[in-house]
């Protein structure tokens, strides 16, 4: 896959980036080099490689998956004008 000058200008316009003619020509070459490298990476056989989250083996820290109230109910309603048993009290509106 290669990028031409028209594609670089179109992408720059879509990204709302002002690109001069000289910069667009330079970017065309740079993007083609990058895409060539990506094509090389596609040739590598990774069928037996496990996905990794880090370059060194490590166990991810996990918290228990339990539902809690956060133990912050009093902090949450502290600034409310009216509360009762950690619930907000609001005036009844009947229309």
N, C-alpha and C positions, 0 to 999 in steps of 0.2 A: 504494500500500500504506500502510495506517495501523495504528498500534498503539493498542490500548485499554488501559484500566486493568487488566483481568484479565491481559492478556499481560505487562505490566510486572511485575506481582506474581509471575507464574509464572516469568519469566526471573530475577527476583531470588531466588526460592526455589531454582531450579536452580543459581544461582551461589552460593548460601548467603550472600546479602547481606541484612542486616536493613534493610528499607525501610519507613518510616512511611507512613501513608495520604497525608499532605500531600506527602511526597517522591515518592511513586508518581504522584500527579496531576501534579506538576511535570515529572517524567521523561517522562510520556506526551506532553506538549507538546514537550519537547526532542527526543525520539526521532522524533516525526512531522516536525519541521523537518529533522532530519538525513536521514530517509528521503526527504523531498521534494527535498532537494538531490541525493541519489543518483539519483532519478528524472530530474532535470534533466540530470545527467551522462550518463545513458543515451541522451538525445536527440542528443548530439553525434556527428557522423559522423567516425569514426576509421579508415575503411577504408583510407586511403592512408598512415597513420602507422606507422612502424616502431617496435617495442618498444625502449625505452631502458633502460640500466642507470644512466645518469647524466644530469643536466640539461645537461652540456657534453660535446661529443664527446671521447672519449678511448679509447685502446687499453687493454684489460685486460691486466695482467701475467700471463703464463702461464709455468709451468715446463715443461721437457720431460717428456713422459709416458714415463718409463723406470723399470724396476724396479731398485732398488738395495738393498743390505743396510743402508743407513743409516749405514754407517761407524761404528757405535757398539756393535758386538758385544762389545768388551772392556769398555765401560762397563756394558753390560747384565748381564754375568755377574760383574762385579767383587765383588758382595756375596754371591755364591752360595757355599755351604760347599764344594762340589766341582765343578770344571769340567775339561773337556779339549777343546782346540781350539775354544774359544768355544761349547761345548755344556754344558748342565747335566748333571751326573751325579747319578742318583738310585738309591737302593738297589733291588735287584731284589726284587719281592714275588711270592711264589708261594703260592697258597692251595689 
